[in-house]
Amino acid sequence: MEHLRLIIIGAGPAGYTAAIYALRSGLRPLLLEGTLPGGQLTQTTLVGNYPGFPEGVEGFDLMDNMREQAERLGLETRSATCLRTDLSARPLRLWLDDGGELSADSLIIATGASPRYLGIEGESRLRGKGVSACATCDGFFYRGKTVAVVGGGDTACEEASYLSGLAEKVYVIVRKPFLRASRIMQQRILENPKIEVLFEHNTLELLGEERLEAARLVQRKGEKDEREYTLPIDGFFLAIGHKPNSEPFLPWLPTDGEGFIQTEWGTTRTSLGGVFAAGDVADPRYRQAVIAASSGAIAAIEAERYLNSSVGCNPRLSILSTSGTF
């Protein structure tokens, strides 16, 4: 079994930034790329809110630049996914989908979170061409246009409210006859003249060739009363939640109700000494590339300090719980 001082799991903004900082501090981490090197940003088109790119940057190009920067510093990568772990003792152990087994003194978990999609016709084909799972990321491109948000919780209401400051018209598609959001959020969108809530609606299909043109909806009122129609829209935003990619670590690390790894406030430290979580896998609120990158830098700095401490240098010492509130 190959042993390393530091393994970084995940190849998105958090993982690559952690690698860059770890390499510059003299560590030689191994980065496990998983099935989607570059993360969710490689599935988007123009990223307009990442600092340093006044004209915006293609998501794939941004991640390719991060990878190239890390590789110039000597980053070693492996095209493998972590299937399961044993974090109950030292060294920490990982089993990979390519049959490999690794052990490490420290881990940075940067596996990200995957947006939940409806699974309807046209959704995958039009992703990045009118279909988005992040209003903060892509809302800018829909100034003066007509968009729809799917969902009935606080996130959907927040997305709709944000988009109403940019778009000409915002529809909120809700499958139930009520909103699940908090009262203040419900009031905010129901009183907004630019927002129209479509209760008891489901999306059947998204239409368009090169770009999204419309959504085919069905309104159901009871078992027999239903109406299908086509709603012309320019943007379709999903706000039905994200699924954190935390499964291999669930037996060992505390998570919230949705599976996001909990960290000590203001840090990337988990409940296990030497194990750090960065990026969207530990961020149920913001899910922005720049925030993921910054947390990757924090994780690498904390991992370097841990590994160079008396605890990190002695693999026979037991796992220590960090202090703080989780």
C-alpha positions as CSV (number, residue, x, y, z in Angstrom):
1,M,0.0,0.0,0.0
2,E,1.4,3.4,-1.1
3,H,1.7,5.9,1.7
4,L,1.7,9.7,1.3
5,R,1.9,12.6,3.8
6,L,-1.0,14.4,2.1
7,I,-3.8,13.4,-0.3
8,I,-6.2,15.9,-1.9
9,I,-9.5,14.3,-3.1
10,G,-11.2,16.3,-5.8
11,A,-10.1,18.4,-8.8
12,G,-12.2,21.5,-8.7
13,P,-11.3,25.1,-7.6
14,A,-10.8,23.9,-4.0
15,G,-8.7,20.9,-4.9
16,Y,-6.4,22.6,-7.4
17,T,-5.9,25.7,-5.1
18,A,-5.1,23.4,-2.2
19,A,-2.6,21.6,-4.4
20,I,-0.9,24.9,-5.4
21,Y,-0.6,26.1,-1.8
22,A,0.6,22.7,-0.6
23,L,3.3,22.5,-3.3
24,R,4.5,25.9,-2.6
25,S,4.9,25.0,1.0
26,G,7.2,22.1,0.2
27,L,4.6,19.3,0.4
28,R,4.2,16.8,-2.4
29,P,0.5,15.9,-2.3
30,L,-1.2,13.4,-4.6
31,L,-4.4,14.7,-6.1
32,L,-7.2,12.3,-7.0
33,E,-9.1,13.7,-9.9
34,G,-12.2,11.6,-9.8
35,T,-14.6,11.3,-12.8
36,L,-14.8,15.0,-13.6
37,P,-11.4,16.7,-13.5
38,G,-12.0,20.4,-13.2
39,G,-15.3,19.9,-11.4
40,Q,-18.7,21.5,-12.2
41,L,-17.1,24.6,-13.8
42,T,-16.1,22.5,-16.8
43,Q,-19.8,22.0,-17.5
44,T,-20.5,25.7,-17.7
45,T,-19.7,28.3,-20.4
46,L,-18.7,31.8,-19.5
47,V,-17.8,32.6,-15.8
48,G,-18.2,36.3,-15.3
49,N,-17.7,36.7,-11.6
50,Y,-14.2,35.2,-11.0
51,P,-11.8,37.9,-10.0
52,G,-9.0,38.8,-12.5
53,F,-11.0,38.2,-15.7
54,P,-12.7,41.5,-16.6
55,E,-14.1,39.9,-19.8
56,G,-15.1,36.7,-18.1
57,V,-13.5,33.3,-18.7
58,E,-14.7,30.0,-20.0
59,G,-15.2,27.5,-17.1
60,F,-13.1,24.9,-18.8
61,D,-10.3,27.3,-19.5
62,L,-10.3,28.6,-15.9
63,M,-9.9,25.1,-14.5
64,D,-7.4,24.1,-17.1
65,N,-5.3,27.1,-16.0
66,M,-5.5,26.1,-12.4
67,R,-4.4,22.6,-13.3
68,E,-1.5,23.8,-15.4
69,Q,-0.3,26.1,-12.6
70,A,-0.3,23.2,-10.2
71,E,1.4,20.8,-12.6
72,R,4.2,23.4,-13.2
73,L,4.8,23.2,-9.5
74,G,5.1,19.4,-9.7
75,L,1.6,18.2,-8.9
76,E,1.1,14.4,-9.2
77,T,-2.4,13.4,-10.2
78,R,-4.3,10.2,-10.4
79,S,-7.4,9.6,-12.5
80,A,-9.3,7.7,-9.7
81,T,-12.3,8.1,-7.5
82,C,-12.2,7.4,-3.7
83,L,-14.9,4.8,-3.1
84,R,-14.5,4.3,0.7
85,T,-12.2,5.2,3.6
86,D,-11.2,4.2,7.0
87,L,-10.4,7.2,9.1
88,S,-10.7,5.4,12.5
89,A,-6.9,5.0,12.9
90,R,-3.6,6.2,11.6
91,P,-2.6,6.1,8.9
92,L,-5.8,7.2,7.1
93,R,-6.8,4.6,4.5
94,L,-8.5,5.0,1.1
95,W,-9.8,2.5,-1.5
96,L,-10.0,3.6,-5.1
97,D,-12.2,2.6,-8.1
98,D,-9.1,1.6,-10.0
99,G,-8.3,-1.1,-7.4
100,G,-5.7,0.9,-5.7
101,E,-5.2,1.4,-1.9
102,L,-3.6,4.4,-0.3
103,S,-2.7,5.6,3.1
104,A,-2.0,9.1,4.3
105,D,-1.2,11.2,7.3
106,S,-3.5,14.0,6.2
107,L,-6.5,14.5,3.8
108,I,-8.0,17.4,2.1
109,I,-11.6,16.5,1.0
110,A,-12.6,18.7,-1.9
111,T,-15.1,16.5,-3.7
112,G,-17.7,19.2,-4.3
113,A,-21.4,18.9,-4.5
114,S,-23.6,18.0,-7.5
115,P,-26.8,20.0,-8.3
116,R,-30.0,18.1,-8.4
117,Y,-31.7,18.0,-11.8
118,L,-35.2,17.1,-12.8
119,G,-34.1,14.5,-15.4
120,I,-36.4,15.8,-18.1
121,E,-36.0,15.9,-21.8
122,G,-33.7,18.8,-23.0
123,E,-32.3,19.5,-19.5
124,S,-28.9,18.0,-20.1
125,R,-28.6,19.1,-23.7
126,L,-29.3,22.7,-22.9
127,R,-27.1,22.8,-19.8
128,G,-25.0,26.0,-20.1
129,K,-27.2,27.1,-22.9
130,G,-30.1,28.5,-20.9
131,V,-30.2,25.9,-18.1
132,S,-28.3,26.7,-14.9
133,A,-28.2,25.6,-11.3
134,C,-26.7,28.9,-10.0
135,A,-28.5,32.3,-10.4
136,T,-25.6,34.1,-8.7
137,C,-23.2,32.6,-11.3
138,D,-25.3,33.1,-14.5
139,G,-28.0,35.6,-13.7
140,F,-26.0,38.5,-15.3
141,F,-26.5,37.0,-18.7
142,Y,-30.3,37.3,-18.5
143,R,-30.6,41.0,-18.0
144,G,-33.9,42.2,-19.4
145,K,-35.0,38.6,-20.3
146,T,-37.6,36.1,-19.1
147,V,-36.5,33.3,-16.8
148,A,-38.0,30.6,-14.6
149,V,-36.9,29.2,-11.3
150,V,-37.9,25.7,-10.2
151,G,-38.4,25.1,-6.5
152,G,-40.5,26.2,-3.5
153,G,-38.0,26.5,-0.7
154,D,-35.9,29.4,0.6
155,T,-33.2,28.8,-2.0
156,A,-35.7,29.1,-4.9
157,C,-37.2,32.3,-3.4
158,E,-33.7,33.7,-2.9
159,E,-32.8,32.9,-6.5
160,A,-36.0,34.4,-7.8
161,S,-35.5,37.5,-5.8
162,Y,-32.0,37.9,-7.0
163,L,-33.0,37.3,-10.6
164,S,-35.8,39.9,-10.4
165,G,-33.1,42.6,-10.1
166,L,-31.8,41.5,-13.5
167,A,-34.5,39.9,-15.6
168,E,-37.6,41.5,-17.0
169,K,-39.9,38.6,-15.8
170,V,-39.3,35.7,-13.3
171,Y,-41.6,32.7,-13.1
172,V,-41.3,30.4,-10.0
173,I,-42.5,26.9,-10.9
174,V,-43.8,25.1,-7.7
175,R,-45.2,21.6,-7.9
176,K,-47.3,22.1,-4.7
177,P,-50.1,24.5,-4.0
178,F,-47.9,26.3,-1.5
179,L,-44.3,27.5,-0.9
180,R,-42.1,25.8,1.6
181,A,-40.0,28.9,2.2
182,S,-39.9,30.9,5.3
183,R,-42.7,33.5,5.7
184,I,-40.4,36.5,5.0
185,M,-39.1,34.9,1.8
186,Q,-42.6,34.1,0.7
187,Q,-43.7,37.6,1.3
188,R,-40.7,39.0,-0.6
189,I,-41.5,37.2,-3.8
190,L,-45.3,37.3,-3.7
191,E,-45.2,41.0,-3.4
192,N,-42.6,41.5,-6.1
193,P,-44.3,42.7,-9.3
194,K,-41.7,41.1,-11.5
195,I,-42.2,37.6,-10.0
196,E,-45.1,35.3,-10.8
197,V,-45.5,32.0,-8.9
198,L,-47.0,29.1,-10.9
199,F,-48.4,26.8,-8.2
200,E,-49.2,23.1,-8.9
201,H,-47.0,23.1,-12.0
202,N,-44.4,20.6,-13.2
203,T,-41.9,21.0,-16.0
204,L,-42.3,18.2,-18.6
205,E,-39.7,19.2,-21.2
206,L,-37.3,22.0,-22.2
207,L,-37.4,23.2,-25.8
208,G,-34.8,24.7,-28.0
209,E,-31.9,23.7,-30.3
210,E,-28.9,25.9,-29.9
211,R,-30.4,27.8,-26.9
212,L,-33.3,27.4,-24.5
213,E,-36.5,28.8,-26.0
214,A,-39.3,27.5,-23.9
215,A,-40.5,25.0,-21.2
216,R,-43.4,22.7,-21.6
217,L,-45.4,22.8,-18.4
218,V,-48.4,20.9,-16.9
219,Q,-50.7,22.4,-14.3
220,R,-52.4,19.8,-12.2
221,K,-55.4,20.6,-9.9
222,G,-56.5,17.2,-8.7
223,E,-56.3,13.9,-10.5
224,K,-58.3,14.8,-13.6
225,D,-58.0,18.5,-13.9
226,E,-54.7,19.3,-15.8
227,R,-53.6,21.7,-18.5
228,E,-50.4,21.5,-20.6
229,Y,-48.9,24.5,-22.3
230,T,-45.6,26.0,-23.5
231,L,-44.0,28.9,-21.6
232,P,-41.5,31.0,-23.6
233,I,-38.4,31.6,-21.5
234,D,-34.7,32.5,-22.0
235,G,-33.3,30.9,-18.8
236,F,-34.3,28.0,-16.6
237,F,-32.8,27.9,-13.1
238,L,-32.9,24.8,-10.9
239,A,-33.2,25.5,-7.1
240,I,-34.1,22.1,-5.8
241,G,-30.9,21.5,-3.8
242,H,-27.4,20.1,-4.1
243,K,-26.1,16.7,-3.2
244,P,-22.6,16.9,-1.5
245,N,-20.2,14.2,-2.7
246,S,-19.4,13.1,0.9
247,E,-20.5,9.4,0.8
248,P,-17.0,7.9,1.3
249,F,-16.5,9.9,4.5
250,L,-19.9,9.6,6.1
251,P,-19.1,6.9,8.7
252,W,-16.3,9.0,10.1
253,L,-17.2,12.7,9.9
254,P,-20.2,14.7,11.2
255,T,-22.5,16.2,8.5
256,D,-25.6,18.3,8.4
257,G,-29.0,16.9,7.5
258,E,-28.2,17.0,3.8
259,G,-24.7,15.4,4.0
260,F,-22.5,18.5,3.9
261,I,-19.4,17.9,6.0
262,Q,-19.3,20.1,9.0
263,T,-16.1,22.1,9.8
264,E,-15.0,24.2,12.7
265,W,-16.4,27.7,12.2
266,G,-14.0,29.9,10.2
267,T,-11.7,27.0,9.3
268,T,-11.6,23.9,7.1
269,R,-10.9,21.6,10.1
270,T,-13.2,18.6,10.6
271,S,-13.8,16.7,13.8
272,L,-10.7,14.5,13.0
273,G,-7.2,15.9,13.3
274,G,-5.4,16.2,10.0
275,V,-8.7,15.8,7.9
276,F,-9.8,19.0,6.2
277,A,-12.9,19.7,4.1
278,A,-12.8,22.5,1.5
279,G,-15.2,23.8,-1.2
280,D,-18.8,22.8,-1.9
281,V,-18.7,19.5,0.0
282,A,-18.6,21.6,3.2
283,D,-20.6,24.6,1.9
284,P,-24.4,24.3,1.8
285,R,-24.9,28.1,1.5
286,Y,-22.7,29.9,-1.1
287,R,-21.3,27.4,-3.6
288,Q,-19.1,29.9,-5.5
289,A,-15.9,29.1,-7.3
290,V,-14.0,31.9,-5.6
291,I,-15.1,30.8,-2.1
292,A,-14.2,27.2,-2.9
293,A,-10.7,28.3,-4.1
294,S,-10.1,30.4,-0.9
295,S,-11.2,27.4,1.3
296,G,-8.7,25.2,-0.6
297,A,-5.9,27.6,0.2
298,I,-7.0,27.6,3.9
299,A,-7.1,23.8,3.9
300,A,-3.6,23.5,2.5
301,I,-2.2,26.0,5.0
302,E,-3.8,24.1,7.9
303,A,-2.6,20.8,6.5
304,E,1.0,22.0,6.3
305,R,0.8,23.3,9.9
306,Y,-0.7,20.0,11.0
307,L,1.9,17.9,9.2
308,N,4.8,19.9,10.6
309,S,3.5,19.8,14.1
310,S,4.4,17.2,16.6
311,V,1.0,15.5,16.1
312,G,1.4,15.3,12.3
313,C,4.9,14.1,12.5
314,N,4.1,11.2,14.7
315,P,1.8,8.7,12.8
316,R,1.4,6.6,16.0
317,L,-0.6,9.3,17.7
318,S,-4.3,8.8,17.7
319,I,-6.7,11.0,15.9
320,L,-7.4,14.2,17.8
321,S,-10.7,16.0,17.8
322,T,-10.4,19.7,17.0
323,S,-11.9,22.2,19.4
324,G,-14.8,24.5,18.4
325,T,-18.4,24.4,17.4
326,F,-19.5,22.2,14.6
